[in-house]
Amino acid sequence: MSFDSYRLEDEFIWDFWYARQGGKVLAFYLQYPRAGDPEYIHSRQSVGHAVSKDLLHWEERPAALQALTRSSLFSEDIVSFTERTVP
């Protein structure tokens, strides 16, 4: 299976980034649960992570970054940005 057809049963996934580490390729991607209210997509997003040695077989790893809790999302200390890179 190629990563282009990589699909998680319980998550929508998109926007992939790749990195090499030794003989492995690491893939990172945005994800959010298929279940739940689509109005709250941004508060439920996380960064998924998978690893491959041959680009055909992928091993799902725990999320690299977890979604914020709904209560912390609206805290005065936190601002949420999407589709931006902040140096």
PDB file of N, CA, C and O in Angstrom:
ATOM      1  N   MET A   1       0.855  -1.187   0.000  1.00  0.00           N
ATOM      2  CA  MET A   1       0.000   0.000   0.000  1.00  0.00           C
ATOM      3  C   MET A   1       0.892   1.238   0.000  1.00  0.00           C
ATOM      4  O   MET A   1       1.803   1.343   0.821  1.00  0.00           O
ATOM      5  N   SER A   2       0.644   2.153  -0.892  1.00  0.00           N
ATOM      6  CA  SER A   2       1.391   3.408  -0.903  1.00  0.00           C
ATOM      7  C   SER A   2       0.739   4.386   0.057  1.00  0.00           C
ATOM      8  O   SER A   2      -0.425   4.221   0.421  1.00  0.00           O
ATOM      9  N   PHE A   3       1.486   5.408   0.471  1.00  0.00           N
ATOM     10  CA  PHE A   3       0.927   6.376   1.413  1.00  0.00           C
ATOM     11  C   PHE A   3      -0.190   7.179   0.769  1.00  0.00           C
ATOM     12  O   PHE A   3      -1.066   7.690   1.467  1.00  0.00           O
ATOM     13  N   ASP A   4      -0.171   7.300  -0.572  1.00  0.00           N
ATOM     14  CA  ASP A   4      -1.259   8.007  -1.255  1.00  0.00           C
ATOM     15  C   ASP A   4      -2.598   7.345  -0.988  1.00  0.00           C
ATOM     16  O   ASP A   4      -3.635   8.008  -1.018  1.00  0.00           O
ATOM     17  N   SER A   5      -2.587   6.056  -0.730  1.00  0.00           N
ATOM     18  CA  SER A   5      -3.835   5.361  -0.447  1.00  0.00           C
ATOM     19  C   SER A   5      -3.965   5.037   1.045  1.00  0.00           C
ATOM     20  O   SER A   5      -4.866   4.300   1.446  1.00  0.00           O
ATOM     21  N   TYR A   6      -3.074   5.581   1.852  1.00  0.00           N
ATOM     22  CA  TYR A   6      -3.114   5.365   3.293  1.00  0.00           C
ATOM     23  C   TYR A   6      -4.401   5.962   3.832  1.00  0.00           C
ATOM     24  O   TYR A   6      -4.714   7.123   3.571  1.00  0.00           O
ATOM     25  N   ARG A   7      -5.141   5.167   4.582  1.00  0.00           N
ATOM     26  CA  ARG A   7      -6.427   5.619   5.101  1.00  0.00           C
ATOM     27  C   ARG A   7      -6.573   5.109   6.516  1.00  0.00           C
ATOM     28  O   ARG A   7      -6.286   3.947   6.803  1.00  0.00           O
ATOM     29  N   LEU A   8      -7.021   5.982   7.397  1.00  0.00           N
ATOM     30  CA  LEU A   8      -7.298   5.576   8.767  1.00  0.00           C
ATOM     31  C   LEU A   8      -8.800   5.393   8.917  1.00  0.00           C
ATOM     32  O   LEU A   8      -9.587   6.202   8.425  1.00  0.00           O
ATOM     33  N   GLU A   9      -9.180   4.349   9.584  1.00  0.00           N
ATOM     34  CA  GLU A   9     -10.590   4.009   9.725  1.00  0.00           C
ATOM     35  C   GLU A   9     -11.388   5.103  10.435  1.00  0.00           C
ATOM     36  O   GLU A   9     -12.517   5.398  10.043  1.00  0.00           O
ATOM     37  N   ASP A  10     -10.814   5.704  11.470  1.00  0.00           N
ATOM     38  CA  ASP A  10     -11.563   6.644  12.308  1.00  0.00           C
ATOM     39  C   ASP A  10     -11.185   8.110  12.107  1.00  0.00           C
ATOM     40  O   ASP A  10     -11.718   8.976  12.801  1.00  0.00           O
ATOM     41  N   GLU A  11     -10.277   8.408  11.175  1.00  0.00           N
ATOM     42  CA  GLU A  11      -9.776   9.783  11.003  1.00  0.00           C
ATOM     43  C   GLU A  11      -9.808  10.196   9.533  1.00  0.00           C
ATOM     44  O   GLU A  11      -9.566   9.379   8.643  1.00  0.00           O
ATOM     45  N   PHE A  12     -10.107  11.471   9.289  1.00  0.00           N
ATOM     46  CA  PHE A  12      -9.838  12.074   7.984  1.00  0.00           C
ATOM     47  C   PHE A  12      -8.390  12.540   8.037  1.00  0.00           C
ATOM     48  O   PHE A  12      -7.951  13.057   9.064  1.00  0.00           O
ATOM     49  N   ILE A  13      -7.635  12.366   6.948  1.00  0.00           N
ATOM     50  CA  ILE A  13      -6.235  12.807   6.934  1.00  0.00           C
ATOM     51  C   ILE A  13      -5.950  13.595   5.658  1.00  0.00           C
ATOM     52  O   ILE A  13      -6.518  13.307   4.605  1.00  0.00           O
ATOM     53  N   TRP A  14      -5.058  14.604   5.757  1.00  0.00           N
ATOM     54  CA  TRP A  14      -4.691  15.439   4.621  1.00  0.00           C
ATOM     55  C   TRP A  14      -3.416  16.214   4.963  1.00  0.00           C
ATOM     56  O   TRP A  14      -2.933  16.138   6.092  1.00  0.00           O
ATOM     57  N   ASP A  15      -2.874  16.949   4.011  1.00  0.00           N
ATOM     58  CA  ASP A  15      -1.661  17.767   4.178  1.00  0.00           C
ATOM     59  C   ASP A  15      -0.521  16.954   4.784  1.00  0.00           C
ATOM     60  O   ASP A  15      -0.341  16.937   6.001  1.00  0.00           O
ATOM     61  N   PHE A  16       0.237  16.291   3.939  1.00  0.00           N
ATOM     62  CA  PHE A  16       1.299  15.399   4.391  1.00  0.00           C
ATOM     63  C   PHE A  16       2.665  16.081   4.323  1.00  0.00           C
ATOM     64  O   PHE A  16       2.929  16.875   3.420  1.00  0.00           O
ATOM     65  N   TRP A  17       3.534  15.758   5.294  1.00  0.00           N
ATOM     66  CA  TRP A  17       4.932  16.193   5.308  1.00  0.00           C
ATOM     67  C   TRP A  17       5.771  14.956   5.529  1.00  0.00           C
ATOM     68  O   TRP A  17       5.389  14.063   6.286  1.00  0.00           O
ATOM     69  N   TYR A  18       6.934  14.901   4.860  1.00  0.00           N
ATOM     70  CA  TYR A  18       7.794  13.725   4.948  1.00  0.00           C
ATOM     71  C   TYR A  18       9.190  14.127   5.403  1.00  0.00           C
ATOM     72  O   TYR A  18       9.660  15.228   5.117  1.00  0.00           O
ATOM     73  N   ALA A  19       9.845  13.214   6.118  1.00  0.00           N
ATOM     74  CA  ALA A  19      11.227  13.422   6.551  1.00  0.00           C
ATOM     75  C   ALA A  19      11.920  12.064   6.557  1.00  0.00           C
ATOM     76  O   ALA A  19      11.293  11.033   6.798  1.00  0.00           O
ATOM     77  N   ARG A  20      13.217  12.082   6.290  1.00  0.00           N
ATOM     78  CA  ARG A  20      14.004  10.847   6.365  1.00  0.00           C
ATOM     79  C   ARG A  20      14.742  10.820   7.703  1.00  0.00           C
ATOM     80  O   ARG A  20      15.231  11.840   8.187  1.00  0.00           O
ATOM     81  N   GLN A  21      14.806   9.631   8.279  1.00  0.00           N
ATOM     82  CA  GLN A  21      15.561   9.427   9.509  1.00  0.00           C
ATOM     83  C   GLN A  21      16.230   8.068   9.390  1.00  0.00           C
ATOM     84  O   GLN A  21      15.592   7.029   9.561  1.00  0.00           O
ATOM     85  N   GLY A  22      17.525   8.089   9.095  1.00  0.00           N
ATOM     86  CA  GLY A  22      18.229   6.830   8.847  1.00  0.00           C
ATOM     87  C   GLY A  22      17.626   6.136   7.643  1.00  0.00           C
ATOM     88  O   GLY A  22      17.504   6.745   6.580  1.00  0.00           O
ATOM     89  N   GLY A  23      17.246   4.879   7.784  1.00  0.00           N
ATOM     90  CA  GLY A  23      16.648   4.127   6.687  1.00  0.00           C
ATOM     91  C   GLY A  23      15.130   4.178   6.674  1.00  0.00           C
ATOM     92  O   GLY A  23      14.493   3.385   5.981  1.00  0.00           O
ATOM     93  N   LYS A  24      14.543   5.091   7.424  1.00  0.00           N
ATOM     94  CA  LYS A  24      13.083   5.187   7.505  1.00  0.00           C
ATOM     95  C   LYS A  24      12.577   6.507   6.943  1.00  0.00           C
ATOM     96  O   LYS A  24      13.293   7.507   6.912  1.00  0.00           O
ATOM     97  N   VAL A  25      11.337   6.484   6.505  1.00  0.00           N
ATOM     98  CA  VAL A  25      10.651   7.708   6.097  1.00  0.00           C
ATOM     99  C   VAL A  25       9.545   7.963   7.118  1.00  0.00           C
ATOM    100  O   VAL A  25       8.734   7.083   7.406  1.00  0.00           O
ATOM    101  N   LEU A  26       9.529   9.161   7.653  1.00  0.00           N
ATOM    102  CA  LEU A  26       8.498   9.561   8.603  1.00  0.00           C
ATOM    103  C   LEU A  26       7.479  10.405   7.862  1.00  0.00           C
ATOM    104  O   LEU A  26       7.843  11.297   7.096  1.00  0.00           O
ATOM    105  N   ALA A  27       6.222  10.129   8.085  1.00  0.00           N
ATOM    106  CA  ALA A  27       5.149  10.925   7.490  1.00  0.00           C
ATOM    107  C   ALA A  27       4.367  11.577   8.623  1.00  0.00           C
ATOM    108  O   ALA A  27       4.044  10.940   9.626  1.00  0.00           O
ATOM    109  N   PHE A  28       4.073  12.853   8.441  1.00  0.00           N
ATOM    110  CA  PHE A  28       3.239  13.601   9.377  1.00  0.00           C
ATOM    111  C   PHE A  28       2.083  14.170   8.576  1.00  0.00           C
ATOM    112  O   PHE A  28       2.251  14.510   7.405  1.00  0.00           O
ATOM    113  N   TYR A  29       0.925  14.278   9.182  1.00  0.00           N
ATOM    114  CA  TYR A  29      -0.259  14.724   8.447  1.00  0.00           C
ATOM    115  C   TYR A  29      -1.291  15.269   9.419  1.00  0.00           C
ATOM    116  O   TYR A  29      -1.326  14.892  10.590  1.00  0.00           O
ATOM    117  N   LEU A  30      -2.125  16.161   8.914  1.00  0.00           N
ATOM    118  CA  LEU A  30      -3.234  16.656   9.711  1.00  0.00           C
ATOM    119  C   LEU A  30      -4.319  15.595   9.750  1.00  0.00           C
ATOM    120  O   LEU A  30      -4.532  14.882   8.769  1.00  0.00           O
ATOM    121  N   GLN A  31      -5.000  15.489  10.873  1.00  0.00           N
ATOM    122  CA  GLN A  31      -6.071  14.508  11.010  1.00  0.00           C
ATOM    123  C   GLN A  31      -7.133  15.025  11.972  1.00  0.00           C
ATOM    124  O   GLN A  31      -6.853  15.840  12.852  1.00  0.00           O
ATOM    125  N   TYR A  32      -8.351  14.538  11.788  1.00  0.00           N
ATOM    126  CA  TYR A  32      -9.406  14.780  12.774  1.00  0.00           C
ATOM    127  C   TYR A  32     -10.408  13.646  12.701  1.00  0.00           C
ATOM    128  O   TYR A  32     -10.550  13.007  11.659  1.00  0.00           O
ATOM    129  N   PRO A  33     -11.110  13.388  13.809  1.00  0.00           N
ATOM    130  CA  PRO A  33     -12.024  12.237  13.873  1.00  0.00           C
ATOM    131  C   PRO A  33     -13.169  12.334  12.879  1.00  0.00           C
ATOM    132  O   PRO A  33     -13.729  13.409  12.663  1.00  0.00           O
ATOM    133  N   ARG A  34     -13.512  11.202  12.276  1.00  0.00           N
ATOM    134  CA  ARG A  34     -14.663  11.153  11.369  1.00  0.00           C
ATOM    135  C   ARG A  34     -15.959  11.359  12.137  1.00  0.00           C
ATOM    136  O   ARG A  34     -16.909  11.925  11.597  1.00  0.00           O
ATOM    137  N   ALA A  35     -16.014  10.915  13.379  1.00  0.00           N
ATOM    138  CA  ALA A  35     -17.216  11.079  14.203  1.00  0.00           C
ATOM    139  C   ALA A  35     -17.197  12.453  14.872  1.00  0.00           C
ATOM    140  O   ALA A  35     -16.130  12.995  15.163  1.00  0.00           O
ATOM    141  N   GLY A  36     -18.353  12.996  15.107  1.00  0.00           N
ATOM    142  CA  GLY A  36     -18.435  14.271  15.814  1.00  0.00           C
ATOM    143  C   GLY A  36     -18.954  15.382  14.932  1.00  0.00           C
ATOM    144  O   GLY A  36     -19.185  15.189  13.739  1.00  0.00           O
ATOM    145  N   ASP A  37     -19.132  16.523  15.515  1.00  0.00           N
ATOM    146  CA  ASP A  37     -19.696  17.698  14.860  1.00  0.00           C
ATOM    147  C   ASP A  37     -18.659  18.373  13.961  1.00  0.00           C
ATOM    148  O   ASP A  37     -17.632  18.826  14.466  1.00  0.00           O
ATOM    149  N   PRO A  38     -18.891  18.456  12.635  1.00  0.00           N
ATOM    150  CA  PRO A  38     -17.928  19.093  11.731  1.00  0.00           C
ATOM    151  C   PRO A  38     -17.712  20.577  12.020  1.00  0.00           C
ATOM    152  O   PRO A  38     -16.723  21.150  11.561  1.00  0.00           O
ATOM    153  N   GLU A  39     -18.601  21.203  12.761  1.00  0.00           N
ATOM    154  CA  GLU A  39     -18.429  22.617  13.122  1.00  0.00           C
ATOM    155  C   GLU A  39     -17.190  22.828  13.986  1.00  0.00           C
ATOM    156  O   GLU A  39     -16.637  23.927  14.020  1.00  0.00           O
ATOM    157  N   TYR A  40     -16.755  21.791  14.677  1.00  0.00           N
ATOM    158  CA  TYR A  40     -15.633  21.926  15.600  1.00  0.00           C
ATOM    159  C   TYR A  40     -14.371  21.254  15.083  1.00  0.00           C
ATOM    160  O   TYR A  40     -13.564  20.767  15.875  1.00  0.00           O
ATOM    161  N   ILE A  41     -14.189  21.220  13.768  1.00  0.00           N
ATOM    162  CA  ILE A  41     -13.027  20.556  13.161  1.00  0.00           C
ATOM    163  C   ILE A  41     -11.707  21.108  13.702  1.00  0.00           C
ATOM    164  O   ILE A  41     -10.810  20.330  14.027  1.00  0.00           O
ATOM    165  N   HIS A  42     -11.570  22.414  13.805  1.00  0.00           N
ATOM    166  CA  HIS A  42     -10.286  22.988  14.211  1.00  0.00           C
ATOM    167  C   HIS A  42      -9.940  22.674  15.655  1.00  0.00           C
ATOM    168  O   HIS A  42      -8.761  22.584  15.996  1.00  0.00           O
ATOM    169  N   SER A  43     -10.915  22.508  16.489  1.00  0.00           N
ATOM    170  CA  SER A  43     -10.622  22.193  17.887  1.00  0.00           C
ATOM    171  C   SER A  43     -10.352  20.703  18.082  1.00  0.00           C
ATOM    172  O   SER A  43      -9.961  20.294  19.176  1.00  0.00           O
ATOM    173  N   ARG A  44     -10.550  19.880  17.047  1.00  0.00           N
ATOM    174  CA  ARG A  44     -10.329  18.437  17.166  1.00  0.00           C
ATOM    175  C   ARG A  44      -9.177  17.950  16.294  1.00  0.00           C
ATOM    176  O   ARG A  44      -8.924  16.746  16.249  1.00  0.00           O
ATOM    177  N   GLN A  45      -8.478  18.829  15.609  1.00  0.00           N
ATOM    178  CA  GLN A  45      -7.371  18.412  14.751  1.00  0.00           C
ATOM    179  C   GLN A  45      -6.162  18.006  15.575  1.00  0.00           C
ATOM    180  O   GLN A  45      -5.957  18.487  16.689  1.00  0.00           O
ATOM    181  N   SER A  46      -5.368  17.115  15.006  1.00  0.00           N
ATOM    182  CA  SER A  46      -4.083  16.757  15.583  1.00  0.00           C
ATOM    183  C   SER A  46      -3.138  16.436  14.426  1.00  0.00           C
ATOM    184  O   SER A  46      -3.556  16.379  13.270  1.00  0.00           O
ATOM    185  N   VAL A  47      -1.870  16.230  14.745  1.00  0.00           N
ATOM    186  CA  VAL A  47      -0.878  15.876  13.727  1.00  0.00           C
ATOM    187  C   VAL A  47      -0.565  14.395  13.885  1.00  0.00           C
ATOM    188  O   VAL A  47       0.014  13.972  14.886  1.00  0.00           O
ATOM    189  N   GLY A  48      -0.958  13.611  12.877  1.00  0.00           N
ATOM    190  CA  GLY A  48      -0.705  12.177  12.890  1.00  0.00           C
ATOM    191  C   GLY A  48       0.713  11.860  12.461  1.00  0.00           C
ATOM    192  O   GLY A  48       1.431  12.726  11.961  1.00  0.00           O
ATOM    193  N   HIS A  49       1.113  10.604  12.661  1.00  0.00           N
ATOM    194  CA  HIS A  49       2.503  10.202  12.411  1.00  0.00           C
ATOM    195  C   HIS A  49       2.512   8.743  11.977  1.00  0.00           C
ATOM    196  O   HIS A  49       1.869   7.902  12.605  1.00  0.00           O
ATOM    197  N   ALA A  50       3.234   8.440  10.913  1.00  0.00           N
ATOM    198  CA  ALA A  50       3.417   7.064  10.439  1.00  0.00           C
ATOM    199  C   ALA A  50       4.858   6.895   9.974  1.00  0.00           C
ATOM    200  O   ALA A  50       5.515   7.874   9.620  1.00  0.00           O
ATOM    201  N   VAL A  51       5.357   5.652   9.972  1.00  0.00           N
ATOM    202  CA  VAL A  51       6.747   5.354   9.608  1.00  0.00           C
ATOM    203  C   VAL A  51       6.775   4.204   8.610  1.00  0.00           C
ATOM    204  O   VAL A  51       5.991   3.260   8.711  1.00  0.00           O
ATOM    205  N   SER A  52       7.704   4.296   7.629  1.00  0.00           N
ATOM    206  CA  SER A  52       7.866   3.230   6.643  1.00  0.00           C
ATOM    207  C   SER A  52       9.338   3.019   6.324  1.00  0.00           C
ATOM    208  O   SER A  52      10.134   3.958   6.352  1.00  0.00           O
ATOM    209  N   LYS A  53       9.689   1.777   6.020  1.00  0.00           N
ATOM    210  CA  LYS A  53      11.041   1.464   5.546  1.00  0.00           C
ATOM    211  C   LYS A  53      11.077   1.369   4.027  1.00  0.00           C
ATOM    212  O   LYS A  53      12.131   1.548   3.417  1.00  0.00           O
ATOM    213  N   ASP A  54       9.912   1.083   3.404  1.00  0.00           N
ATOM    214  CA  ASP A  54       9.895   0.833   1.969  1.00  0.00           C
ATOM    215  C   ASP A  54       8.879   1.682   1.185  1.00  0.00           C
ATOM    216  O   ASP A  54       8.717   1.484  -0.019  1.00  0.00           O
ATOM    217  N   LEU A  55       8.207   2.605   1.840  1.00  0.00           N
ATOM    218  CA  LEU A  55       7.182   3.481   1.243  1.00  0.00           C
ATOM    219  C   LEU A  55       5.945   2.712   0.772  1.00  0.00           C
ATOM    220  O   LEU A  55       5.044   3.298   0.172  1.00  0.00           O
ATOM    221  N   LEU A  56       5.896   1.413   1.038  1.00  0.00           N
ATOM    222  CA  LEU A  56       4.728   0.608   0.687  1.00  0.00           C
ATOM    223  C   LEU A  56       3.951   0.183   1.928  1.00  0.00           C
ATOM    224  O   LEU A  56       2.721   0.130   1.913  1.00  0.00           O
ATOM    225  N   HIS A  57       4.669  -0.115   2.987  1.00  0.00           N
ATOM    226  CA  HIS A  57       4.064  -0.587   4.227  1.00  0.00           C
ATOM    227  C   HIS A  57       4.294   0.471   5.305  1.00  0.00           C
ATOM    228  O   HIS A  57       5.431   0.856   5.574  1.00  0.00           O
ATOM    229  N   TRP A  58       3.214   0.932   5.913  1.00  0.00           N
ATOM    230  CA  TRP A  58       3.275   2.020   6.886  1.00  0.00           C
ATOM    231  C   TRP A  58       2.822   1.548   8.247  1.00  0.00           C
ATOM    232  O   TRP A  58       1.859   0.790   8.365  1.00  0.00           O
ATOM    233  N   GLU A  59       3.513   1.993   9.268  1.00  0.00           N
ATOM    234  CA  GLU A  59       3.154   1.700  10.649  1.00  0.00           C
ATOM    235  C   GLU A  59       2.662   2.988  11.296  1.00  0.00           C
ATOM    236  O   GLU A  59       3.400   3.968  11.399  1.00  0.00           O
ATOM    237  N   GLU A  60       1.416   2.973  11.726  1.00  0.00           N
ATOM    238  CA  GLU A  60       0.854   4.152  12.392  1.00  0.00           C
ATOM    239  C   GLU A  60       1.487   4.294  13.776  1.00  0.00           C
ATOM    240  O   GLU A  60       1.630   3.317  14.511  1.00  0.00           O
ATOM    241  N   ARG A  61       1.858   5.512  14.112  1.00  0.00           N
ATOM    242  CA  ARG A  61       2.437   5.830  15.417  1.00  0.00           C
ATOM    243  C   ARG A  61       1.485   6.764  16.161  1.00  0.00           C
ATOM    244  O   ARG A  61       0.547   7.291  15.562  1.00  0.00           O
ATOM    245  N   PRO A  62       1.713   6.974  17.446  1.00  0.00           N
ATOM    246  CA  PRO A  62       0.863   7.922  18.180  1.00  0.00           C
ATOM    247  C   PRO A  62       0.955   9.324  17.573  1.00  0.00           C
ATOM    248  O   PRO A  62       1.952   9.668  16.939  1.00  0.00           O
ATOM    249  N   ALA A  63      -0.069  10.111  17.767  1.00  0.00           N
ATOM    250  CA  ALA A  63      -0.100  11.472  17.218  1.00  0.00           C
ATOM    251  C   ALA A  63       1.127  12.259  17.685  1.00  0.00           C
ATOM    252  O   ALA A  63       1.538  12.165  18.842  1.00  0.00           O
ATOM    253  N   ALA A  64       1.696  13.030  16.768  1.00  0.00           N
ATOM    254  CA  ALA A  64       2.860  13.858  17.096  1.00  0.00           C
ATOM    255  C   ALA A  64       2.449  15.058  17.938  1.00  0.00           C
ATOM    256  O   ALA A  64       3.173  15.456  18.850  1.00  0.00           O
ATOM    257  N   LEU A  65       1.304  15.628  17.640  1.00  0.00           N
ATOM    258  CA  LEU A  65       0.730  16.739  18.412  1.00  0.00           C
ATOM    259  C   LEU A  65      -0.744  16.465  18.606  1.00  0.00           C
ATOM    260  O   LEU A  65      -1.454  16.165  17.646  1.00  0.00           O
ATOM    261  N   GLN A  66      -1.207  16.563  19.823  1.00  0.00           N
ATOM    262  CA  GLN A  66      -2.609  16.308  20.129  1.00  0.00           C
ATOM    263  C   GLN A  66      -3.444  17.573  19.976  1.00  0.00           C
ATOM    264  O   GLN A  66      -2.934  18.689  20.069  1.00  0.00           O
ATOM    265  N   ALA A  67      -4.727  17.376  19.742  1.00  0.00           N
ATOM    266  CA  ALA A  67      -5.664  18.496  19.666  1.00  0.00           C
ATOM    267  C   ALA A  67      -5.801  19.134  21.045  1.00  0.00           C
ATOM    268  O   ALA A  67      -5.666  18.469  22.072  1.00  0.00           O
ATOM    269  N   LEU A  68      -6.068  20.421  21.043  1.00  0.00           N
ATOM    270  CA  LEU A  68      -6.342  21.122  22.302  1.00  0.00           C
ATOM    271  C   LEU A  68      -7.701  20.699  22.830  1.00  0.00           C
ATOM    272  O   LEU A  68      -8.586  20.328  22.059  1.00  0.00           O
ATOM    273  N   THR A  69      -7.863  20.753  24.124  1.00  0.00           N
ATOM    274  CA  THR A  69      -9.199  20.520  24.669  1.00  0.00           C
ATOM    275  C   THR A  69     -10.060  21.729  24.338  1.00  0.00           C
ATOM    276  O   THR A  69      -9.543  22.836  24.183  1.00  0.00           O
ATOM    277  N   ARG A  70     -11.334  21.533  24.229  1.00  0.00           N
ATOM    278  CA  ARG A  70     -12.240  22.632  23.871  1.00  0.00           C
ATOM    279  C   ARG A  70     -12.117  23.791  24.840  1.00  0.00           C
ATOM    280  O   ARG A  70     -12.152  24.943  24.408  1.00  0.00           O
ATOM    281  N   SER A  71     -11.974  23.537  26.130  1.00  0.00           N
ATOM    282  CA  SER A  71     -11.892  24.628  27.098  1.00  0.00           C
ATOM    283  C   SER A  71     -10.599  25.416  26.939  1.00  0.00           C
ATOM    284  O   SER A  71     -10.605  26.636  27.103  1.00  0.00           O
ATOM    285  N   SER A  72      -9.477  24.743  26.620  1.00  0.00           N
ATOM    286  CA  SER A  72      -8.218  25.468  26.472  1.00  0.00           C
ATOM    287  C   SER A  72      -8.150  26.231  25.162  1.00  0.00           C
ATOM    288  O   SER A  72      -7.394  27.196  25.051  1.00  0.00           O
ATOM    289  N   LEU A  73      -8.932  25.813  24.160  1.00  0.00           N
ATOM    290  CA  LEU A  73      -8.916  26.488  22.871  1.00  0.00           C
ATOM    291  C   LEU A  73      -9.350  27.944  22.995  1.00  0.00           C
ATOM    292  O   LEU A  73      -8.866  28.803  22.258  1.00  0.00           O
ATOM    293  N   PHE A  74     -10.257  28.220  23.919  1.00  0.00           N
ATOM    294  CA  PHE A  74     -10.781  29.567  24.048  1.00  0.00           C
ATOM    295  C   PHE A  74     -10.145  30.332  25.204  1.00  0.00           C
ATOM    296  O   PHE A  74     -10.654  31.374  25.615  1.00  0.00           O
ATOM    297  N   SER A  75      -9.048  29.823  25.721  1.00  0.00           N
ATOM    298  CA  SER A  75      -8.311  30.502  26.770  1.00  0.00           C
ATOM    299  C   SER A  75      -7.720  31.793  26.205  1.00  0.00           C
ATOM    300  O   SER A  75      -7.407  31.863  25.016  1.00  0.00           O
ATOM    301  N   GLU A  76      -7.568  32.800  27.039  1.00  0.00           N
ATOM    302  CA  GLU A  76      -6.968  34.063  26.594  1.00  0.00           C
ATOM    303  C   GLU A  76      -5.500  33.902  26.249  1.00  0.00           C
ATOM    304  O   GLU A  76      -4.945  34.732  25.529  1.00  0.00           O
ATOM    305  N   ASP A  77      -4.849  32.836  26.752  1.00  0.00           N
ATOM    306  CA  ASP A  77      -3.421  32.628  26.511  1.00  0.00           C
ATOM    307  C   ASP A  77      -3.117  31.959  25.189  1.00  0.00           C
ATOM    308  O   ASP A  77      -1.965  31.958  24.756  1.00  0.00           O
ATOM    309  N   ILE A  78      -4.125  31.383  24.527  1.00  0.00           N
ATOM    310  CA  ILE A  78      -3.881  30.571  23.336  1.00  0.00           C
ATOM    311  C   ILE A  78      -4.586  31.164  22.128  1.00  0.00           C
ATOM    312  O   ILE A  78      -5.761  31.526  22.193  1.00  0.00           O
ATOM    313  N   VAL A  79      -3.858  31.258  21.030  1.00  0.00           N
ATOM    314  CA  VAL A  79      -4.449  31.677  19.759  1.00  0.00           C
ATOM    315  C   VAL A  79      -4.240  30.535  18.778  1.00  0.00           C
ATOM    316  O   VAL A  79      -3.128  30.020  18.659  1.00  0.00           O
ATOM    317  N   SER A  80      -5.282  30.136  18.079  1.00  0.00           N
ATOM    318  CA  SER A  80      -5.196  29.034  17.136  1.00  0.00           C
ATOM    319  C   SER A  80      -5.034  29.567  15.719  1.00  0.00           C
ATOM    320  O   SER A  80      -5.832  30.393  15.276  1.00  0.00           O
ATOM    321  N   PHE A  81      -4.011  29.106  15.001  1.00  0.00           N
ATOM    322  CA  PHE A  81      -3.782  29.480  13.611  1.00  0.00           C
ATOM    323  C   PHE A  81      -3.914  28.234  12.754  1.00  0.00           C
ATOM    324  O   PHE A  81      -3.526  27.145  13.174  1.00  0.00           O
ATOM    325  N   THR A  82      -4.457  28.387  11.559  1.00  0.00           N
ATOM    326  CA  THR A  82      -4.483  27.279  10.605  1.00  0.00           C
ATOM    327  C   THR A  82      -3.854  27.754   9.303  1.00  0.00           C
ATOM    328  O   THR A  82      -3.903  28.938   8.971  1.00  0.00           O
ATOM    329  N   GLU A  83      -3.268  26.822   8.578  1.00  0.00           N
ATOM    330  CA  GLU A  83      -2.639  27.083   7.285  1.00  0.00           C
ATOM    331  C   GLU A  83      -1.596  28.192   7.363  1.00  0.00           C
ATOM    332  O   GLU A  83      -1.461  28.980   6.427  1.00  0.00           O
ATOM    333  N   ARG A  84      -0.856  28.262   8.469  1.00  0.00           N
ATOM    334  CA  ARG A  84       0.184  29.265   8.622  1.00  0.00           C
ATOM    335  C   ARG A  84       1.433  28.617   9.202  1.00  0.00           C
ATOM    336  O   ARG A  84       1.352  27.653   9.963  1.00  0.00           O
ATOM    337  N   THR A  85       2.573  29.150   8.837  1.00  0.00           N
ATOM    338  CA  THR A  85       3.825  28.741   9.443  1.00  0.00           C
ATOM    339  C   THR A  85       4.342  29.923  10.227  1.00  0.00           C
ATOM    340  O   THR A  85       4.511  31.016   9.686  1.00  0.00           O
ATOM    341  N   VAL A  86       4.591  29.705  11.494  1.00  0.00           N
ATOM    342  CA  VAL A  86       5.072  30.777  12.365  1.00  0.00           C
ATOM    343  C   VAL A  86       6.491  30.424  12.778  1.00  0.00           C
ATOM    344  O   VAL A  86       6.707  29.397  13.422  1.00  0.00           O
ATOM    345  N   PRO A  87       7.478  31.270  12.413  1.00  0.00           N
ATOM    346  CA  PRO A  87       8.885  30.935  12.760  1.00  0.00           C
ATOM    347  C   PRO A  87       9.130  30.995  14.243  1.00  0.00           C
ATOM    348  O   PRO A  87      10.247  30.743  14.695  1.00  0.00           O
TER     349      PRO A  87
END
